[in-house]
Amino acid sequence: MKKTKTYNRISDVLKTNRQWCKGNYHNDHGRYCLMGAISKVYPWSNDKRFNIDRKVNKYVRSLGYECPINFNDAKSTTFKDIQKLMKKLGI
């Protein structure tokens, strides 16, 4: 049986541009969008997940986006923008 890797931070899932994607939570190449990475690290029923979602939503709204999905998938969003968010929020 294959052991499932455990991640402690979203930045552990999205270490490089090659691990990030737009348009899908998770794709066939093993890449994750911002929300997909959050879901991988924090299950929906987790209190920490609620706090992460709240912080991420607040941050992307301050940038003028309605939600994290719109921020992640925007044409102008780059992996550097995702890294900045993760660093600023400590996730």
N, C-alpha and C positions, 0 to 999 in steps of 0.2 A: 504494500500500500504506500502510495506517495504521500510524504508529509507535507502539509500546507505550511508555507512560510508565514510567519507572523510579523507584522509591521507595527512600529510604535508611532510613527509620524507619517504624515502625507508626503513629506519631502523624501522619505525612504522609498516610496512608490514612484515618485516623479523626480528621480535624481538627474536625468538627462532629457534633452529634447527628444531623443529617440524613444522615451517611455511615455511621452505625452501625445494626445490626439485631440482632434476637434470632431464634433458631430456624433460621437458614440461615447457611452460610459466606458466601454472596454471594446477593443477591436480584436480581430483575428491575429494580429501581430504582437499581442501582449501589451498594448499601449492603453493608457487610461486618460480620460479627461479629468478636470479638477474634481467634479462631483463623483466620478467613478473611483478616483483615488480615495476620496473621503469615505465612500461606502466600503471600500476594501479594508480600510483601517478601523473604522468605527461602525459597528452594526446599528441599525435603525433604533433598536430598543435601548441603546446606551446613552446615559445622561451626558457623557462627554460629547457625544455626537450632536446633541441638541445645542450645546454651547459652541461647538465648532461651526455648525450651520448658522447660528445667530451672528457670530463674529464675521464669517465669510460674507453673509448677506449684507451686513452693515458696511463692510469694506467696499464691496462691489457697487452698492447703492451710492456710496460717497463718490464713486467714479462716474456715476450717471447710468449704470446698468440696472435693469429691473431685477435680475437674479444672476447667480453664479453661472448658470448654463449660458445665458446671453453673453456674459463676460468671456467665458472660455471660448465660445464659438464665434465671437466677433472677428471679422477679417483683420482688424488692426491688432488683436491680442497676439502676443508672442510668448514663447516659453519664458523669456526674461520677465514678462509681466506676471506670469504664474509664480516664478521664483520670488519676485518681489513680494507678492501677496503672502506666500508661505513664510518668508523671512519676517515680514512685518507682524504677522499674526502668531509666529512661533509654532507653526504647524508643519 
